[in-house]
Structures are given as structure tokens and as C-alpha cells.
Amino acid sequence: MPPPAKTPSAKTESAAAPSPRTDRLDARVLEGLVGYNARRAWLIVSTVFADRMAPYGLKQIDFSVLSLLAHNPGATSRQLCNTLDILPPNLVSLVATLDGRGLIERRPHPHDGRAVGLHLTPAGETLIREAEQAVVQLETEASSRLSTRERETLIKLLQKIYL
């Protein structure tokens, strides 16, 4: 005959379920890495970004291109690729999509007959104006635990890595 089943005691149950203090792993090495911390912050911001930009039908790269064109009318594909560090073939399909949505248009470049300048359409101007306001708001919310000075310092420090 098998021994009677044991009912777990409070001591046994507490040993089986980790407490919040012991559930946290030692991440000191990871938390000391720039890439790890940048990625963790990016995950928070990019998730909120995706949610807030969904009504506009914009991904991060779409938003970046439209914002650059809003502030740099007539920019060329080459300039956009250099600024955003993306490959020309990737930009070609993106430009075609934005053009197909009626957000941008191509015009001859005024100084380089071989180049084409990209410009926002009125619909593109309206969309990016609203989207930029939404992104400024979401960034303010996402970085709300930082003072204005800390936020400015963080941006400058991150830019020192990639600029």
C-alpha cells in the first residue's frame, strides 16, 4: 500500500513559489551595457509608437521619411538613405508606397538634372503634422520619469554613439 499523500505545508508552498525578491535575476552585466539599455528603452517607446501611429498607417521608417521631407522639401533619395542609414533598394519600395498613398510626390531636382526631389503632398503635410504631434506627446509620456535636462542629455549621449 502506498504511503498516504502528503499535503503541502505552508513552508513547502513558499519554497515552491519564488518570492518577488528571489524571482529577479542578476542582470548586473546586462544592465551595464549600452546596447542592452538602449534596446530595453526602445522596446517601450517603439511599442507605444506602433500603437499611436496605427491610425495614421505609419511605421517608424514611414514616419521618419515623412518628417524629414516636411522639414527638408525636395530632399533626394540619396540624402534620405544617408540620413536614415538605409539601403537604396529599401527606400525605393517605401517611396513607391508613400507615393501610392498620395503622401509624397516626385519633382525634378532644381540643381541636379539627374536627381528627383521628394515633396510632401498637402495630404502628406497634414498627416505628418498630426503624427509629429502624437509622437512628441508619446515621447514625453515615455520619458516622463526623466527631467527635461535628463531627457536632453540622454538624447545627446545617444547621438554621440551614432552621429
Phi and psi restraints in degrees (value plus and minus 20) as a CYANA .aco file:
   2 PRO   PHI     -90.0   -50.0
   2 PRO   PSI     131.8   171.8
   3 PRO   PHI     -83.5   -43.5
   3 PRO   PSI     132.7   172.7
   4 PRO   PHI     -81.6   -41.6
   4 PRO   PSI     124.6   164.6
   5 ALA   PHI     -85.5   -45.5
   5 ALA   PSI     117.8   157.8
   6 LYS   PHI    -108.4   -68.4
   6 LYS   PSI     117.8   157.8
   7 THR   PHI    -111.2   -71.2
   7 THR   PSI     115.7   155.7
   8 PRO   PHI     -85.3   -45.3
   8 PRO   PSI     116.4   156.4
   9 SER   PHI    -105.4   -65.4
   9 SER   PSI     148.3   188.3
  10 ALA   PHI     -79.7   -39.7
  10 ALA   PSI     -56.4   -16.4
  11 LYS   PHI     -85.4   -45.4
  11 LYS   PSI     -62.5   -22.5
  12 THR   PHI     -86.6   -46.6
  12 THR   PSI     -63.3   -23.3
  13 GLU   PHI     -83.1   -43.1
  13 GLU   PSI     -61.1   -21.1
  14 SER   PHI     -89.1   -49.1
  14 SER   PSI     -48.6    -8.6
  15 ALA   PHI     -93.0   -53.0
  15 ALA   PSI     -52.4   -12.4
  16 ALA   PHI     -96.2   -56.2
  16 ALA   PSI     -57.1   -17.1
  17 ALA   PHI    -116.3   -76.3
  17 ALA   PSI      93.2   133.2
  18 PRO   PHI     -84.9   -44.9
  18 PRO   PSI     121.7   161.7
  19 SER   PHI     -98.6   -58.6
  19 SER   PSI     139.1   179.1
  20 PRO   PHI     -75.7   -35.7
  20 PRO   PSI     -53.3   -13.3
  21 ARG   PHI     -88.8   -48.8
  21 ARG   PSI     -58.9   -18.9
  22 THR   PHI    -110.1   -70.1
  22 THR   PSI     -29.4    10.6
  23 ASP   PHI     -96.3   -56.3
  23 ASP   PSI     -43.0    -3.0
  24 ARG   PHI     -98.3   -58.3
  24 ARG   PSI     108.1   148.1
  25 LEU   PHI    -103.4   -63.4
  25 LEU   PSI     137.1   177.1
  26 ASP   PHI     -95.6   -55.6
  26 ASP   PSI      85.0   125.0
  27 ALA   PHI    -133.9   -93.9
  27 ALA   PSI       4.3    44.3
  28 ARG   PHI     -77.3   -37.3
  28 ARG   PSI     -60.4   -20.4
  29 VAL   PHI     -84.8   -44.8
  29 VAL   PSI     -69.3   -29.3
  30 LEU   PHI     -80.9   -40.9
  30 LEU   PSI     -63.5   -23.5
  31 GLU   PHI     -89.8   -49.8
  31 GLU   PSI     -30.8     9.2
  32 GLY   PHI    -113.9   -73.9
  32 GLY   PSI     -15.8    24.2
  33 LEU   PHI    -122.9   -82.9
  33 LEU   PSI     112.9   152.9
  34 VAL   PHI     -80.5   -40.5
  34 VAL   PSI     -67.8   -27.8
  35 GLY   PHI     -80.6   -40.6
  35 GLY   PSI     -62.4   -22.4
  36 TYR   PHI     -82.4   -42.4
  36 TYR   PSI     -67.0   -27.0
  37 ASN   PHI     -88.2   -48.2
  37 ASN   PSI     -59.3   -19.3
  38 ALA   PHI     -83.4   -43.4
  38 ALA   PSI     -61.5   -21.5
  39 ARG   PHI     -85.1   -45.1
  39 ARG   PSI     -63.1   -23.1
  40 ARG   PHI     -82.7   -42.7
  40 ARG   PSI     -63.1   -23.1
  41 ALA   PHI     -86.0   -46.0
  41 ALA   PSI     -61.5   -21.5
  42 TRP   PHI     -81.2   -41.2
  42 TRP   PSI     -59.2   -19.2
  43 LEU   PHI     -79.9   -39.9
  43 LEU   PSI     -60.9   -20.9
  44 ILE   PHI     -86.1   -46.1
  44 ILE   PSI     -72.2   -32.2
  45 VAL   PHI     -86.5   -46.5
  45 VAL   PSI     -62.5   -22.5
  46 SER   PHI     -88.8   -48.8
  46 SER   PSI     -50.9   -10.9
  47 THR   PHI     -86.4   -46.4
  47 THR   PSI     -65.9   -25.9
  48 VAL   PHI     -86.0   -46.0
  48 VAL   PSI     -59.9   -19.9
  49 PHE   PHI     -77.4   -37.4
  49 PHE   PSI     -68.9   -28.9
  50 ALA   PHI     -79.4   -39.4
  50 ALA   PSI     -62.5   -22.5
  51 ASP   PHI     -83.7   -43.7
  51 ASP   PSI     -65.5   -25.5
  52 ARG   PHI     -94.3   -54.3
  52 ARG   PSI     -46.8    -6.8
  53 MET   PHI    -110.2   -70.2
  53 MET   PSI     -31.6     8.4
  54 ALA   PHI     -75.3   -35.3
  54 ALA   PSI     -63.6   -23.6
  55 PRO   PHI     -81.8   -41.8
  55 PRO   PSI     -44.4    -4.4
  56 TYR   PHI    -110.9   -70.9
  56 TYR   PSI     -29.8    10.2
  57 GLY   PHI      49.5    89.5
  57 GLY   PSI      12.3    52.3
  58 LEU   PHI    -135.6   -95.6
  58 LEU   PSI     117.3   157.3
  59 LYS   PHI    -117.5   -77.5
  59 LYS   PSI     155.0   195.0
  60 GLN   PHI     -79.2   -39.2
  60 GLN   PSI     -61.6   -21.6
  61 ILE   PHI     -89.5   -49.5
  61 ILE   PSI     -57.1   -17.1
  62 ASP   PHI     -80.9   -40.9
  62 ASP   PSI     -68.5   -28.5
  63 PHE   PHI     -78.0   -38.0
  63 PHE   PSI     -65.0   -25.0
  64 SER   PHI     -81.9   -41.9
  64 SER   PSI     -65.3   -25.3
  65 VAL   PHI     -83.4   -43.4
  65 VAL   PSI     -67.8   -27.8
  66 LEU   PHI     -83.5   -43.5
  66 LEU   PSI     -59.5   -19.5
  67 SER   PHI     -84.8   -44.8
  67 SER   PSI     -63.6   -23.6
  68 LEU   PHI     -81.7   -41.7
  68 LEU   PSI     -61.5   -21.5
  69 LEU   PHI     -89.0   -49.0
  69 LEU   PSI     -51.7   -11.7
  70 ALA   PHI     -83.9   -43.9
  70 ALA   PSI     -54.2   -14.2
  71 HIS   PHI    -122.6   -82.6
  71 HIS   PSI     -24.8    15.2
  72 ASN   PHI    -162.6  -122.6
  72 ASN   PSI      44.8    84.8
  73 PRO   PHI     -76.6   -36.6
  73 PRO   PSI     117.2   157.2
  74 GLY   PHI      66.0   106.0
  74 GLY   PSI     -13.6    26.4
  75 ALA   PHI     -79.3   -39.3
  75 ALA   PSI     129.1   169.1
  76 THR   PHI    -113.1   -73.1
  76 THR   PSI     144.8   184.8
  77 SER   PHI     -78.9   -38.9
  77 SER   PSI     -60.1   -20.1
  78 ARG   PHI     -80.2   -40.2
  78 ARG   PSI     -64.0   -24.0
  79 GLN   PHI     -82.9   -42.9
  79 GLN   PSI     -61.9   -21.9
  80 LEU   PHI     -83.6   -43.6
  80 LEU   PSI     -64.5   -24.5
  81 CYS   PHI     -80.8   -40.8
  81 CYS   PSI     -64.2   -24.2
  82 ASN   PHI     -84.3   -44.3
  82 ASN   PSI     -62.7   -22.7
  83 THR   PHI     -88.9   -48.9
  83 THR   PSI     -60.8   -20.8
  84 LEU   PHI    -114.7   -74.7
  84 LEU   PSI     -23.1    16.9
  85 ASP   PHI      36.0    76.0
  85 ASP   PSI      30.9    70.9
  86 ILE   PHI    -142.6  -102.6
  86 ILE   PSI     137.7   177.7
  87 LEU   PHI    -100.5   -60.5
  87 LEU   PSI     123.1   163.1
  88 PRO   PHI     -71.8   -31.8
  88 PRO   PSI     -63.3   -23.3
  89 PRO   PHI     -80.1   -40.1
  89 PRO   PSI     -52.4   -12.4
  90 ASN   PHI     -90.0   -50.0
  90 ASN   PSI     -55.2   -15.2
  91 LEU   PHI     -93.1   -53.1
  91 LEU   PSI     -53.2   -13.2
  92 VAL   PHI     -76.8   -36.8
  92 VAL   PSI     -68.8   -28.8
  93 SER   PHI     -88.8   -48.8
  93 SER   PSI     -54.4   -14.4
  94 LEU   PHI     -85.4   -45.4
  94 LEU   PSI     -65.7   -25.7
  95 VAL   PHI     -81.8   -41.8
  95 VAL   PSI     -62.0   -22.0
  96 ALA   PHI     -81.7   -41.7
  96 ALA   PSI     -60.6   -20.6
  97 THR   PHI     -85.8   -45.8
  97 THR   PSI     -66.6   -26.6
  98 LEU   PHI     -85.1   -45.1
  98 LEU   PSI     -56.9   -16.9
  99 ASP   PHI     -85.2   -45.2
  99 ASP   PSI     -63.2   -23.2
 100 GLY   PHI     -83.4   -43.4
 100 GLY   PSI     -48.5    -8.5
 101 ARG   PHI    -102.9   -62.9
 101 ARG   PSI     -23.7    16.3
 102 GLY   PHI      56.7    96.7
 102 GLY   PSI       4.7    44.7
 103 LEU   PHI    -117.4   -77.4
 103 LEU   PSI     -46.0    -6.0
 104 ILE   PHI    -154.7  -114.7
 104 ILE   PSI     143.0   183.0
 105 GLU   PHI    -161.2  -121.2
 105 GLU   PSI     134.1   174.1
 106 ARG   PHI    -119.4   -79.4
 106 ARG   PSI     116.6   156.6
 107 ARG   PHI    -156.2  -116.2
 107 ARG   PSI     132.3   172.3
 108 PRO   PHI     -78.1   -38.1
 108 PRO   PSI     119.4   159.4
 109 HIS   PHI     -92.7   -52.7
 109 HIS   PSI     115.1   155.1
 110 PRO   PHI     -87.5   -47.5
 110 PRO   PSI     -43.9    -3.9
 111 HIS   PHI    -133.2   -93.2
 111 HIS   PSI     -36.5     3.5
 112 ASP   PHI    -150.3  -110.3
 112 ASP   PSI      84.6   124.6
 113 GLY   PHI     -81.6   -41.6
 113 GLY   PSI     -39.8     0.2
 114 ARG   PHI    -107.3   -67.3
 114 ARG   PSI     -38.5     1.5
 115 ALA   PHI    -117.1   -77.1
 115 ALA   PSI     139.3   179.3
 116 VAL   PHI    -140.2  -100.2
 116 VAL   PSI     110.9   150.9
 117 GLY   PHI    -109.1   -69.1
 117 GLY   PSI     122.3   162.3
 118 LEU   PHI    -124.8   -84.8
 118 LEU   PSI     114.9   154.9
 119 HIS   PHI    -153.5  -113.5
 119 HIS   PSI     129.1   169.1
 120 LEU   PHI     -96.3   -56.3
 120 LEU   PSI     124.6   164.6
 121 THR   PHI    -103.6   -63.6
 121 THR   PSI     150.2   190.2
 122 PRO   PHI     -75.2   -35.2
 122 PRO   PSI     -59.1   -19.1
 123 ALA   PHI     -84.7   -44.7
 123 ALA   PSI     -58.8   -18.8
 124 GLY   PHI     -86.1   -46.1
 124 GLY   PSI     -58.9   -18.9
 125 GLU   PHI     -83.4   -43.4
 125 GLU   PSI     -64.1   -24.1
 126 THR   PHI     -84.3   -44.3
 126 THR   PSI     -66.3   -26.3
 127 LEU   PHI     -80.8   -40.8
 127 LEU   PSI     -68.5   -28.5
 128 ILE   PHI     -90.8   -50.8
 128 ILE   PSI     -51.7   -11.7
 129 ARG   PHI     -81.2   -41.2
 129 ARG   PSI     -66.6   -26.6
 130 GLU   PHI     -87.8   -47.8
 130 GLU   PSI     -62.1   -22.1
 131 ALA   PHI     -85.5   -45.5
 131 ALA   PSI     -60.8   -20.8
 132 GLU   PHI     -82.6   -42.6
 132 GLU   PSI     -60.1   -20.1
 133 GLN   PHI     -82.2   -42.2
 133 GLN   PSI     -61.8   -21.8
 134 ALA   PHI     -85.0   -45.0
 134 ALA   PSI     -58.9   -18.9
 135 VAL   PHI     -90.5   -50.5
 135 VAL   PSI     -60.6   -20.6
 136 VAL   PHI     -79.4   -39.4
 136 VAL   PSI     -62.8   -22.8
 137 GLN   PHI     -84.6   -44.6
 137 GLN   PSI     -65.8   -25.8
 138 LEU   PHI     -87.1   -47.1
 138 LEU   PSI     -55.4   -15.4
 139 GLU   PHI     -87.5   -47.5
 139 GLU   PSI     -57.3   -17.3
 140 THR   PHI     -82.9   -42.9
 140 THR   PSI     -64.1   -24.1
 141 GLU   PHI     -86.1   -46.1
 141 GLU   PSI     -64.1   -24.1
 142 ALA   PHI     -86.3   -46.3
 142 ALA   PSI     -48.1    -8.1
 143 SER   PHI    -127.7   -87.7
 143 SER   PSI       4.1    44.1
 144 SER   PHI     -83.6   -43.6
 144 SER   PSI     -39.3     0.7
 145 ARG   PHI    -102.6   -62.6
 145 ARG   PSI     -21.9    18.1
 146 LEU   PHI    -124.5   -84.5
 146 LEU   PSI     126.4   166.4
 147 SER   PHI     -93.3   -53.3
 147 SER   PSI     147.6   187.6
 148 THR   PHI     -78.5   -38.5
 148 THR   PSI     -63.3   -23.3
 149 ARG   PHI     -85.6   -45.6
 149 ARG   PSI     -61.4   -21.4
 150 GLU   PHI     -82.7   -42.7
 150 GLU   PSI     -61.7   -21.7
 151 ARG   PHI     -82.7   -42.7
 151 ARG   PSI     -65.5   -25.5
 152 GLU   PHI     -82.0   -42.0
 152 GLU   PSI     -60.5   -20.5
 153 THR   PHI     -85.5   -45.5
 153 THR   PSI     -63.0   -23.0
 154 LEU   PHI     -79.2   -39.2
 154 LEU   PSI     -66.3   -26.3
 155 ILE   PHI     -80.9   -40.9
 155 ILE   PSI     -65.5   -25.5
 156 LYS   PHI     -82.8   -42.8
 156 LYS   PSI     -61.2   -21.2
 157 LEU   PHI     -86.3   -46.3
 157 LEU   PSI     -62.9   -22.9
 158 LEU   PHI     -83.1   -43.1
 158 LEU   PSI     -59.9   -19.9
 159 GLN   PHI     -85.2   -45.2
 159 GLN   PSI     -49.6    -9.6
 160 LYS   PHI     -83.1   -43.1
 160 LYS   PSI     -44.1    -4.1
 161 ILE   PHI     -98.0   -58.0
 161 ILE   PSI     -61.1   -21.1
 162 TYR   PHI    -129.7   -89.7
 162 TYR   PSI     -32.4     7.6
